[in-house]
């Protein structure tokens, strides 16, 4: 099979429901609330882990993720699908296709927005730029300045996603690339303070654009033993972010960690682990969205 046919067939498989019978779950469809689905660090894991006796055997896979996403969409009225970075690198699919297959599959699954992880630079700025044509979703980054690179004006710091009556603000921040990515791969990209950038965008989304909920897609990492900036730092020094969906440290959080932000309000931090073996799910009831209070959280195993 040639390269073009392989990618075409893979996207069809990834977009397929792969669930037999009638969608009986649709009869109980809830109205008015909001469901947020999220992934992080799936690292080009197109196929499930092999049945080799390993820890994750049989788990993950783009086709099964697509089926689960479709099931949730049939069950819920307003669904947003997000990713916190490191889409690329980890299997020969990336080495051979350079990220084309990953972006096409995520587009077929209907992702709304993602942020960039350090491994998304592994093919260099040219390699990332080449794949953007295949991304039918927003790529958000508030603290990487690409103005002196070929990626100038290719990304936005934040966006608004409208679902039903709700305005959901989403922003993205990334980790310092120095010593993580070869300098020639990120070139003249300038890293700026992610906490300052996130607070600036969150203030704009919440207070100027009147978003009902503000979500930060973060590839900073959950927490470190050092004072390195992390999601925990970001949460504590933020004011207008309601939810942080994180990545980078491959942390398995079975439920959101609730922290206090700078002004004493609750903020939730989530992360699904890695390799696409989990799909995070957060459900807000309609009357709690504007207060971001007490959502129901589930970690769906992709098996």
GUBATI-966046 format. One record per residue (C-alpha): residue number from 0; x, y, z. Coordinates in Angstrom, 1 decimal. Layout:
REM GUBATI-966046
<markol><resi>NUM</resi><x>X</x><y>Y</y><z>Z</z></markol>
...
REM end
This chain:
REM GUBATI-966046
<markol><resi>0</resi><x>0.0</x><y>0.0</y><z>0.0</z></markol>
<markol><resi>1</resi><x>1.4</x><y>3.4</y><z>-0.9</z></markol>
<markol><resi>2</resi><x>1.7</x><y>6.3</y><z>1.5</z></markol>
<markol><resi>3</resi><x>-1.4</x><y>8.2</y><z>0.4</z></markol>
<markol><resi>4</resi><x>-3.6</x><y>5.1</y><z>0.5</z></markol>
<markol><resi>5</resi><x>-2.3</x><y>4.2</y><z>3.9</z></markol>
<markol><resi>6</resi><x>-3.1</x><y>7.6</y><z>5.4</z></markol>
<markol><resi>7</resi><x>-6.5</x><y>7.7</y><z>3.8</z></markol>
<markol><resi>8</resi><x>-7.5</x><y>4.3</y><z>5.1</z></markol>
<markol><resi>9</resi><x>-6.1</x><y>5.1</y><z>8.6</z></markol>
<markol><resi>10</resi><x>-8.2</x><y>8.3</y><z>8.8</z></markol>
<markol><resi>11</resi><x>-11.3</x><y>6.4</y><z>7.9</z></markol>
<markol><resi>12</resi><x>-10.6</x><y>3.9</y><z>10.6</z></markol>
<markol><resi>13</resi><x>-9.9</x><y>6.6</y><z>13.2</z></markol>
<markol><resi>14</resi><x>-13.0</x><y>8.5</y><z>12.3</z></markol>
<markol><resi>15</resi><x>-15.3</x><y>5.4</y><z>12.4</z></markol>
<markol><resi>16</resi><x>-17.6</x><y>4.7</y><z>15.3</z></markol>
<markol><resi>17</resi><x>-16.6</x><y>1.0</y><z>15.6</z></markol>
<markol><resi>18</resi><x>-19.5</x><y>0.3</y><z>18.0</z></markol>
<markol><resi>19</resi><x>-22.1</x><y>-2.1</y><z>16.8</z></markol>
<markol><resi>20</resi><x>-25.9</x><y>-1.8</y><z>17.1</z></markol>
<markol><resi>21</resi><x>-28.1</x><y>1.2</y><z>17.8</z></markol>
<markol><resi>22</resi><x>-26.9</x><y>4.2</y><z>19.8</z></markol>
<markol><resi>23</resi><x>-29.3</x><y>3.5</y><z>22.7</z></markol>
<markol><resi>24</resi><x>-27.4</x><y>5.9</y><z>24.9</z></markol>
<markol><resi>25</resi><x>-28.7</x><y>8.8</y><z>22.7</z></markol>
<markol><resi>26</resi><x>-32.2</x><y>8.5</y><z>24.2</z></markol>
<markol><resi>27</resi><x>-31.0</x><y>9.8</y><z>27.5</z></markol>
<markol><resi>28</resi><x>-29.3</x><y>12.8</y><z>26.0</z></markol>
<markol><resi>29</resi><x>-28.8</x><y>15.6</y><z>28.5</z></markol>
<markol><resi>30</resi><x>-29.6</x><y>19.2</y><z>27.5</z></markol>
<markol><resi>31</resi><x>-27.9</x><y>22.4</y><z>28.5</z></markol>
<markol><resi>32</resi><x>-24.8</x><y>21.2</y><z>30.3</z></markol>
<markol><resi>33</resi><x>-21.2</x><y>21.0</y><z>29.0</z></markol>
<markol><resi>34</resi><x>-18.9</x><y>18.0</y><z>28.6</z></markol>
<markol><resi>35</resi><x>-15.1</x><y>18.5</y><z>28.2</z></markol>
<markol><resi>36</resi><x>-13.1</x><y>15.6</y><z>26.8</z></markol>
<markol><resi>37</resi><x>-9.3</x><y>15.8</y><z>26.9</z></markol>
<markol><resi>38</resi><x>-6.1</x><y>14.0</y><z>26.1</z></markol>
<markol><resi>39</resi><x>-2.4</x><y>14.7</y><z>26.5</z></markol>
<markol><resi>40</resi><x>1.0</x><y>13.1</y><z>25.4</z></markol>
<markol><resi>41</resi><x>-0.4</x><y>10.5</y><z>23.1</z></markol>
<markol><resi>42</resi><x>2.9</x><y>10.4</y><z>21.3</z></markol>
<markol><resi>43</resi><x>1.9</x><y>9.0</y><z>17.9</z></markol>
<markol><resi>44</resi><x>0.4</x><y>5.9</y><z>19.5</z></markol>
<markol><resi>45</resi><x>-1.9</x><y>5.2</y><z>16.5</z></markol>
<markol><resi>46</resi><x>-2.3</x><y>1.5</y><z>17.3</z></markol>
<markol><resi>47</resi><x>-3.1</x><y>-0.1</y><z>20.7</z></markol>
<markol><resi>48</resi><x>-0.2</x><y>-1.4</y><z>22.7</z></markol>
<markol><resi>49</resi><x>0.7</x><y>-4.9</y><z>21.5</z></markol>
<markol><resi>50</resi><x>-0.5</x><y>-8.0</y><z>23.3</z></markol>
<markol><resi>51</resi><x>2.9</x><y>-8.8</y><z>24.7</z></markol>
<markol><resi>52</resi><x>2.3</x><y>-9.1</y><z>28.4</z></markol>
<markol><resi>53</resi><x>3.3</x><y>-5.4</y><z>29.0</z></markol>
<markol><resi>54</resi><x>1.7</x><y>-3.1</y><z>31.5</z></markol>
<markol><resi>55</resi><x>-0.5</x><y>-1.4</y><z>28.9</z></markol>
<markol><resi>56</resi><x>-1.1</x><y>-4.3</y><z>26.5</z></markol>
<markol><resi>57</resi><x>-4.2</x><y>-3.8</y><z>24.3</z></markol>
<markol><resi>58</resi><x>-4.9</x><y>-0.3</y><z>25.6</z></markol>
<markol><resi>59</resi><x>-5.2</x><y>2.9</y><z>23.5</z></markol>
<markol><resi>60</resi><x>-5.4</x><y>3.2</y><z>19.8</z></markol>
<markol><resi>61</resi><x>-6.9</x><y>6.0</y><z>17.6</z></markol>
<markol><resi>62</resi><x>-9.8</x><y>3.9</y><z>16.3</z></markol>
<markol><resi>63</resi><x>-11.0</x><y>3.0</y><z>19.8</z></markol>
<markol><resi>64</resi><x>-10.6</x><y>6.6</y><z>21.0</z></markol>
<markol><resi>65</resi><x>-12.7</x><y>7.8</y><z>18.0</z></markol>
<markol><resi>66</resi><x>-15.4</x><y>5.3</y><z>19.0</z></markol>
<markol><resi>67</resi><x>-15.5</x><y>6.5</y><z>22.6</z></markol>
<markol><resi>68</resi><x>-15.6</x><y>10.1</y><z>21.6</z></markol>
<markol><resi>69</resi><x>-18.5</x><y>9.5</y><z>19.2</z></markol>
<markol><resi>70</resi><x>-20.3</x><y>7.6</y><z>22.0</z></markol>
<markol><resi>71</resi><x>-19.9</x><y>10.6</y><z>24.4</z></markol>
<markol><resi>72</resi><x>-21.1</x><y>13.0</y><z>21.7</z></markol>
<markol><resi>73</resi><x>-24.2</x><y>11.0</y><z>21.2</z></markol>
<markol><resi>74</resi><x>-24.8</x><y>11.0</y><z>24.9</z></markol>
<markol><resi>75</resi><x>-24.2</x><y>14.7</y><z>25.6</z></markol>
<markol><resi>76</resi><x>-25.4</x><y>17.9</y><z>24.1</z></markol>
<markol><resi>77</resi><x>-22.4</x><y>20.2</y><z>24.2</z></markol>
<markol><resi>78</resi><x>-19.0</x><y>18.5</y><z>23.9</z></markol>
<markol><resi>79</resi><x>-15.6</x><y>20.1</y><z>23.6</z></markol>
<markol><resi>80</resi><x>-12.5</x><y>18.0</y><z>22.7</z></markol>
<markol><resi>81</resi><x>-9.0</x><y>19.3</y><z>23.7</z></markol>
<markol><resi>82</resi><x>-5.4</x><y>18.1</y><z>23.9</z></markol>
<markol><resi>83</resi><x>-2.4</x><y>19.4</y><z>25.9</z></markol>
<markol><resi>84</resi><x>0.4</x><y>18.6</y><z>23.6</z></markol>
<markol><resi>85</resi><x>3.1</x><y>16.1</y><z>22.7</z></markol>
<markol><resi>86</resi><x>1.0</x><y>14.8</y><z>19.8</z></markol>
<markol><resi>87</resi><x>4.1</x><y>13.8</y><z>17.9</z></markol>
<markol><resi>88</resi><x>7.0</x><y>11.3</y><z>18.5</z></markol>
<markol><resi>89</resi><x>7.0</x><y>7.8</y><z>20.0</z></markol>
<markol><resi>90</resi><x>6.2</x><y>5.3</y><z>17.2</z></markol>
<markol><resi>91</resi><x>7.5</x><y>4.8</y><z>13.7</z></markol>
<markol><resi>92</resi><x>4.3</x><y>6.4</y><z>12.4</z></markol>
<markol><resi>93</resi><x>5.9</x><y>9.8</y><z>13.3</z></markol>
<markol><resi>94</resi><x>9.3</x><y>8.9</y><z>11.8</z></markol>
<markol><resi>95</resi><x>7.7</x><y>7.9</y><z>8.5</z></markol>
<markol><resi>96</resi><x>4.8</x><y>10.4</y><z>8.1</z></markol>
<markol><resi>97</resi><x>6.2</x><y>13.3</y><z>10.1</z></markol>
<markol><resi>98</resi><x>3.0</x><y>14.1</y><z>12.0</z></markol>
<markol><resi>99</resi><x>0.6</x><y>14.0</y><z>9.0</z></markol>
<markol><resi>100</resi><x>-1.3</x><y>11.0</y><z>10.2</z></markol>
<markol><resi>101</resi><x>-1.6</x><y>12.3</y><z>13.8</z></markol>
<markol><resi>102</resi><x>-3.1</x><y>15.6</y><z>12.7</z></markol>
<markol><resi>103</resi><x>-5.4</x><y>14.0</y><z>10.1</z></markol>
<markol><resi>104</resi><x>-6.7</x><y>11.5</y><z>12.8</z></markol>
<markol><resi>105</resi><x>-7.3</x><y>14.3</y><z>15.3</z></markol>
<markol><resi>106</resi><x>-9.1</x><y>16.4</y><z>12.7</z></markol>
<markol><resi>107</resi><x>-11.3</x><y>13.4</y><z>11.9</z></markol>
<markol><resi>108</resi><x>-12.1</x><y>12.9</y><z>15.6</z></markol>
<markol><resi>109</resi><x>-13.2</x><y>16.6</y><z>15.7</z></markol>
<markol><resi>110</resi><x>-10.7</x><y>18.1</y><z>18.1</z></markol>
<markol><resi>111</resi><x>-11.5</x><y>21.7</y><z>18.9</z></markol>
<markol><resi>112</resi><x>-8.1</x><y>23.0</y><z>20.2</z></markol>
<markol><resi>113</resi><x>-4.7</x><y>21.8</y><z>21.2</z></markol>
<markol><resi>114</resi><x>-1.5</x><y>23.3</y><z>22.5</z></markol>
<markol><resi>115</resi><x>2.1</x><y>22.5</y><z>21.6</z></markol>
<markol><resi>116</resi><x>4.4</x><y>20.1</y><z>23.5</z></markol>
<markol><resi>117</resi><x>8.1</x><y>20.0</y><z>23.3</z></markol>
<markol><resi>118</resi><x>8.0</x><y>16.8</y><z>21.1</z></markol>
<markol><resi>119</resi><x>5.8</x><y>18.6</y><z>18.6</z></markol>
<markol><resi>120</resi><x>9.1</x><y>20.4</y><z>17.6</z></markol>
<markol><resi>121</resi><x>10.9</x><y>17.2</y><z>16.9</z></markol>
<markol><resi>122</resi><x>10.8</x><y>17.6</y><z>13.1</z></markol>
<markol><resi>123</resi><x>11.8</x><y>21.3</y><z>13.5</z></markol>
<markol><resi>124</resi><x>9.9</x><y>24.4</y><z>12.6</z></markol>
<markol><resi>125</resi><x>9.8</x><y>23.4</y><z>9.0</z></markol>
<markol><resi>126</resi><x>8.4</x><y>20.0</y><z>9.9</z></markol>
<markol><resi>127</resi><x>5.7</x><y>21.4</y><z>12.1</z></markol>
<markol><resi>128</resi><x>4.8</x><y>24.1</y><z>9.5</z></markol>
<markol><resi>129</resi><x>4.4</x><y>21.4</y><z>6.8</z></markol>
<markol><resi>130</resi><x>1.8</x><y>19.5</y><z>8.8</z></markol>
<markol><resi>131</resi><x>-0.4</x><y>22.5</y><z>9.7</z></markol>
<markol><resi>132</resi><x>-2.5</x><y>22.1</y><z>6.5</z></markol>
<markol><resi>133</resi><x>-3.8</x><y>18.8</y><z>8.0</z></markol>
<markol><resi>134</resi><x>-4.9</x><y>20.3</y><z>11.3</z></markol>
<markol><resi>135</resi><x>-8.6</x><y>21.3</y><z>11.3</z></markol>
<markol><resi>136</resi><x>-8.4</x><y>22.5</y><z>14.8</z></markol>
<markol><resi>137</resi><x>-7.0</x><y>25.5</y><z>16.7</z></markol>
<markol><resi>138</resi><x>-3.4</x><y>25.3</y><z>17.9</z></markol>
<markol><resi>139</resi><x>-3.0</x><y>27.7</y><z>20.8</z></markol>
<markol><resi>140</resi><x>0.1</x><y>29.1</y><z>22.4</z></markol>
<markol><resi>141</resi><x>0.3</x><y>32.2</y><z>24.5</z></markol>
<markol><resi>142</resi><x>3.9</x><y>32.1</y><z>25.6</z></markol>
<markol><resi>143</resi><x>5.8</x><y>31.1</y><z>22.5</z></markol>
<markol><resi>144</resi><x>6.8</x><y>34.1</y><z>20.3</z></markol>
<markol><resi>145</resi><x>7.2</x><y>32.9</y><z>16.7</z></markol>
<markol><resi>146</resi><x>7.4</x><y>36.3</y><z>15.2</z></markol>
<markol><resi>147</resi><x>11.0</x><y>35.8</y><z>13.9</z></markol>
<markol><resi>148</resi><x>10.3</x><y>32.4</y><z>12.5</z></markol>
<markol><resi>149</resi><x>8.4</x><y>30.7</y><z>9.6</z></markol>
<markol><resi>150</resi><x>5.5</x><y>30.1</y><z>12.0</z></markol>
<markol><resi>151</resi><x>4.8</x><y>33.8</y><z>12.5</z></markol>
<markol><resi>152</resi><x>1.0</x><y>34.4</y><z>12.7</z></markol>
<markol><resi>153</resi><x>0.2</x><y>30.7</y><z>12.4</z></markol>
<markol><resi>154</resi><x>-1.1</x><y>30.3</y><z>16.0</z></markol>
<markol><resi>155</resi><x>-3.3</x><y>32.2</y><z>18.4</z></markol>
<markol><resi>156</resi><x>-2.8</x><y>32.6</y><z>22.1</z></markol>
<markol><resi>157</resi><x>-6.4</x><y>31.8</y><z>22.9</z></markol>
<markol><resi>158</resi><x>-9.8</x><y>31.2</y><z>21.3</z></markol>
<markol><resi>159</resi><x>-13.5</x><y>31.1</y><z>22.2</z></markol>
<markol><resi>160</resi><x>-15.5</x><y>27.9</y><z>21.6</z></markol>
<markol><resi>161</resi><x>-19.3</x><y>28.3</y><z>21.6</z></markol>
<markol><resi>162</resi><x>-21.4</x><y>25.3</y><z>22.6</z></markol>
<markol><resi>163</resi><x>-25.1</x><y>25.9</y><z>22.9</z></markol>
<markol><resi>164</resi><x>-25.5</x><y>29.0</y><z>25.0</z></markol>
<markol><resi>165</resi><x>-22.0</x><y>28.8</y><z>26.5</z></markol>
<markol><resi>166</resi><x>-18.8</x><y>30.7</y><z>25.7</z></markol>
<markol><resi>167</resi><x>-15.8</x><y>28.7</y><z>26.6</z></markol>
<markol><resi>168</resi><x>-12.4</x><y>30.4</y><z>26.5</z></markol>
<markol><resi>169</resi><x>-9.4</x><y>28.2</y><z>25.9</z></markol>
<markol><resi>170</resi><x>-5.7</x><y>29.3</y><z>26.0</z></markol>
<markol><resi>171</resi><x>-2.5</x><y>27.4</y><z>25.7</z></markol>
<markol><resi>172</resi><x>1.0</x><y>27.6</y><z>27.3</z></markol>
<markol><resi>173</resi><x>4.1</x><y>25.5</y><z>26.8</z></markol>
<markol><resi>174</resi><x>7.3</x><y>24.5</y><z>28.6</z></markol>
<markol><resi>175</resi><x>10.7</x><y>26.1</y><z>28.2</z></markol>
<markol><resi>176</resi><x>12.2</x><y>24.4</y><z>25.1</z></markol>
<markol><resi>177</resi><x>15.8</x><y>25.1</y><z>26.1</z></markol>
<markol><resi>178</resi><x>17.6</x><y>21.8</y><z>27.0</z></markol>
<markol><resi>179</resi><x>14.6</x><y>19.8</y><z>26.0</z></markol>
<markol><resi>180</resi><x>14.6</x><y>20.4</y><z>22.3</z></markol>
<markol><resi>181</resi><x>17.7</x><y>20.8</y><z>20.1</z></markol>
<markol><resi>182</resi><x>18.2</x><y>24.5</y><z>19.5</z></markol>
<markol><resi>183</resi><x>18.1</x><y>24.1</y><z>15.7</z></markol>
<markol><resi>184</resi><x>14.6</x><y>22.6</y><z>16.0</z></markol>
<markol><resi>185</resi><x>13.0</x><y>25.7</y><z>17.6</z></markol>
<markol><resi>186</resi><x>15.3</x><y>28.3</y><z>16.1</z></markol>
<markol><resi>187</resi><x>14.3</x><y>31.9</y><z>16.9</z></markol>
<markol><resi>188</resi><x>11.2</x><y>30.8</y><z>18.9</z></markol>
<markol><resi>189</resi><x>11.2</x><y>32.9</y><z>22.1</z></markol>
<markol><resi>190</resi><x>9.9</x><y>31.5</y><z>25.3</z></markol>
<markol><resi>191</resi><x>8.1</x><y>33.9</y><z>27.6</z></markol>
<markol><resi>192</resi><x>6.7</x><y>33.6</y><z>31.2</z></markol>
<markol><resi>193</resi><x>3.8</x><y>31.1</y><z>30.9</z></markol>
<markol><resi>194</resi><x>2.1</x><y>32.3</y><z>34.2</z></markol>
<markol><resi>195</resi><x>2.1</x><y>35.9</y><z>33.0</z></markol>
<markol><resi>196</resi><x>0.9</x><y>34.9</y><z>29.6</z></markol>
<markol><resi>197</resi><x>-1.8</x><y>32.7</y><z>30.9</z></markol>
<markol><resi>198</resi><x>-3.1</x><y>35.3</y><z>33.3</z></markol>
<markol><resi>199</resi><x>-3.1</x><y>37.9</y><z>30.6</z></markol>
<markol><resi>200</resi><x>-5.2</x><y>35.7</y><z>28.3</z></markol>
<markol><resi>201</resi><x>-7.5</x><y>34.5</y><z>31.0</z></markol>
<markol><resi>202</resi><x>-8.3</x><y>38.0</y><z>32.1</z></markol>
<markol><resi>203</resi><x>-9.1</x><y>38.9</y><z>28.5</z></markol>
<markol><resi>204</resi><x>-11.3</x><y>35.9</y><z>28.1</z></markol>
<markol><resi>205</resi><x>-13.2</x><y>36.1</y><z>31.4</z></markol>
<markol><resi>206</resi><x>-13.5</x><y>39.8</y><z>32.0</z></markol>
<markol><resi>207</resi><x>-13.5</x><y>41.4</y><z>28.6</z></markol>
<markol><resi>208</resi><x>-15.0</x><y>38.7</y><z>26.4</z></markol>
<markol><resi>209</resi><x>-17.3</x><y>37.4</y><z>29.3</z></markol>
<markol><resi>210</resi><x>-16.6</x><y>33.7</y><z>28.8</z></markol>
<markol><resi>211</resi><x>-18.5</x><y>31.4</y><z>31.1</z></markol>
<markol><resi>212</resi><x>-15.6</x><y>29.1</y><z>31.6</z></markol>
<markol><resi>213</resi><x>-11.8</x><y>29.5</y><z>31.0</z></markol>
<markol><resi>214</resi><x>-9.6</x><y>26.5</y><z>30.3</z></markol>
<markol><resi>215</resi><x>-5.9</x><y>26.5</y><z>30.1</z></markol>
<markol><resi>216</resi><x>-4.2</x><y>23.8</y><z>28.0</z></markol>
<markol><resi>217</resi><x>-0.8</x><y>23.4</y><z>29.6</z></markol>
<markol><resi>218</resi><x>2.3</x><y>21.5</y><z>28.6</z></markol>
<markol><resi>219</resi><x>4.3</x><y>22.7</y><z>31.7</z></markol>
<markol><resi>220</resi><x>4.1</x><y>19.5</y><z>33.7</z></markol>
<markol><resi>221</resi><x>2.1</x><y>18.7</y><z>36.8</z></markol>
<markol><resi>222</resi><x>4.6</x><y>19.4</y><z>39.6</z></markol>
<markol><resi>223</resi><x>8.4</x><y>19.2</y><z>40.2</z></markol>
<markol><resi>224</resi><x>10.5</x><y>18.8</y><z>43.3</z></markol>
<markol><resi>225</resi><x>12.3</x><y>22.0</y><z>42.3</z></markol>
<markol><resi>226</resi><x>10.8</x><y>25.4</y><z>41.8</z></markol>
<markol><resi>227</resi><x>10.4</x><y>24.8</y><z>38.1</z></markol>
<markol><resi>228</resi><x>7.2</x><y>26.3</y><z>36.8</z></markol>
<markol><resi>229</resi><x>4.4</x><y>23.7</y><z>36.7</z></markol>
<markol><resi>230</resi><x>0.6</x><y>23.4</y><z>36.6</z></markol>
<markol><resi>231</resi><x>0.6</x><y>23.6</y><z>40.4</z></markol>
<markol><resi>232</resi><x>2.5</x><y>26.9</y><z>40.2</z></markol>
<markol><resi>233</resi><x>0.2</x><y>28.2</y><z>37.5</z></markol>
<markol><resi>234</resi><x>-2.9</x><y>27.2</y><z>39.5</z></markol>
<markol><resi>235</resi><x>-1.7</x><y>29.0</y><z>42.6</z></markol>
<markol><resi>236</resi><x>-0.8</x><y>32.2</y><z>40.8</z></markol>
<markol><resi>237</resi><x>-3.8</x><y>32.5</y><z>38.5</z></markol>
<markol><resi>238</resi><x>-7.0</x><y>34.4</y><z>39.0</z></markol>
<markol><resi>239</resi><x>-9.4</x><y>33.8</y><z>36.1</z></markol>
<markol><resi>240</resi><x>-8.6</x><y>30.2</y><z>35.0</z></markol>
<markol><resi>241</resi><x>-11.2</x><y>27.6</y><z>36.0</z></markol>
<markol><resi>242</resi><x>-9.6</x><y>24.4</y><z>34.7</z></markol>
<markol><resi>243</resi><x>-6.0</x><y>23.4</y><z>33.8</z></markol>
<markol><resi>244</resi><x>-5.7</x><y>20.4</y><z>31.4</z></markol>
<markol><resi>245</resi><x>-2.0</x><y>19.5</y><z>31.6</z></markol>
<markol><resi>246</resi><x>0.6</x><y>17.4</y><z>30.0</z></markol>
<markol><resi>247</resi><x>4.4</x><y>16.7</y><z>29.8</z></markol>
<markol><resi>248</resi><x>4.9</x><y>14.7</y><z>33.0</z></markol>
<markol><resi>249</resi><x>2.7</x><y>11.8</y><z>32.0</z></markol>
<markol><resi>250</resi><x>0.9</x><y>12.1</y><z>35.3</z></markol>
<markol><resi>251</resi><x>-2.1</x><y>9.8</y><z>35.9</z></markol>
<markol><resi>252</resi><x>-4.6</x><y>11.8</y><z>37.8</z></markol>
<markol><resi>253</resi><x>-7.7</x><y>9.7</y><z>38.3</z></markol>
<markol><resi>254</resi><x>-9.7</x><y>12.8</y><z>39.3</z></markol>
<markol><resi>255</resi><x>-9.0</x><y>16.5</y><z>39.2</z></markol>
<markol><resi>256</resi><x>-6.7</x><y>18.0</y><z>41.9</z></markol>
<markol><resi>257</resi><x>-8.5</x><y>21.0</y><z>43.5</z></markol>
<markol><resi>258</resi><x>-6.2</x><y>23.9</y><z>44.5</z></markol>
<markol><resi>259</resi><x>-6.8</x><y>27.4</y><z>45.6</z></markol>
<markol><resi>260</resi><x>-5.9</x><y>30.2</y><z>43.1</z></markol>
<markol><resi>261</resi><x>-4.4</x><y>33.6</y><z>43.9</z></markol>
<markol><resi>262</resi><x>-7.7</x><y>35.0</y><z>45.1</z></markol>
<markol><resi>263</resi><x>-8.8</x><y>31.9</y><z>47.0</z></markol>
<markol><resi>264</resi><x>-11.1</x><y>30.3</y><z>44.5</z></markol>
<markol><resi>265</resi><x>-11.0</x><y>26.6</y><z>43.5</z></markol>
<markol><resi>266</resi><x>-9.1</x><y>25.7</y><z>40.4</z></markol>
<markol><resi>267</resi><x>-8.9</x><y>22.1</y><z>39.0</z></markol>
<markol><resi>268</resi><x>-5.9</x><y>20.5</y><z>37.5</z></markol>
<markol><resi>269</resi><x>-6.2</x><y>17.4</y><z>35.3</z></markol>
<markol><resi>270</resi><x>-3.9</x><y>15.1</y><z>33.3</z></markol>
<markol><resi>271</resi><x>-4.6</x><y>11.7</y><z>31.7</z></markol>
<markol><resi>272</resi><x>-1.2</x><y>10.0</y><z>31.8</z></markol>
<markol><resi>273</resi><x>0.2</x><y>9.3</y><z>28.3</z></markol>
<markol><resi>274</resi><x>0.0</x><y>7.3</y><z>25.1</z></markol>
<markol><resi>275</resi><x>-3.7</x><y>7.8</y><z>24.5</z></markol>
<markol><resi>276</resi><x>-4.8</x><y>5.0</y><z>26.9</z></markol>
<markol><resi>277</resi><x>-7.2</x><y>7.3</y><z>28.8</z></markol>
<markol><resi>278</resi><x>-9.8</x><y>9.9</y><z>27.7</z></markol>
<markol><resi>279</resi><x>-10.5</x><y>12.5</y><z>30.4</z></markol>
<markol><resi>280</resi><x>-14.2</x><y>13.6</y><z>30.8</z></markol>
<markol><resi>281</resi><x>-15.6</x><y>16.4</y><z>32.8</z></markol>
<markol><resi>282</resi><x>-19.3</x><y>17.2</y><z>33.0</z></markol>
<markol><resi>283</resi><x>-20.7</x><y>20.5</y><z>34.1</z></markol>
<markol><resi>284</resi><x>-24.4</x><y>20.9</y><z>34.8</z></markol>
<markol><resi>285</resi><x>-25.9</x><y>24.0</y><z>33.1</z></markol>
<markol><resi>286</resi><x>-26.4</x><y>25.9</y><z>36.4</z></markol>
<markol><resi>287</resi><x>-22.8</x><y>25.4</y><z>37.5</z></markol>
<markol><resi>288</resi><x>-20.9</x><y>26.3</y><z>34.4</z></markol>
<markol><resi>289</resi><x>-20.5</x><y>30.0</y><z>35.1</z></markol>
<markol><resi>290</resi><x>-19.3</x><y>29.2</y><z>38.7</z></markol>
<markol><resi>291</resi><x>-17.2</x><y>26.2</y><z>37.6</z></markol>
<markol><resi>292</resi><x>-18.5</x><y>24.5</y><z>40.6</z></markol>
<markol><resi>293</resi><x>-18.4</x><y>20.8</y><z>41.4</z></markol>
<markol><resi>294</resi><x>-18.2</x><y>19.2</y><z>37.9</z></markol>
<markol><resi>295</resi><x>-18.4</x><y>15.4</y><z>37.6</z></markol>
<markol><resi>296</resi><x>-15.1</x><y>13.9</y><z>36.5</z></markol>
<markol><resi>297</resi><x>-14.4</x><y>10.5</y><z>34.9</z></markol>
<markol><resi>298</resi><x>-11.3</x><y>8.9</y><z>33.4</z></markol>
<markol><resi>299</resi><x>-12.4</x><y>6.7</y><z>30.5</z></markol>
<markol><resi>300</resi><x>-10.0</x><y>3.8</y><z>29.8</z></markol>
<markol><resi>301</resi><x>-9.5</x><y>3.2</y><z>26.1</z></markol>
<markol><resi>302</resi><x>-9.4</x><y>-0.6</y><z>25.9</z></markol>
REM end
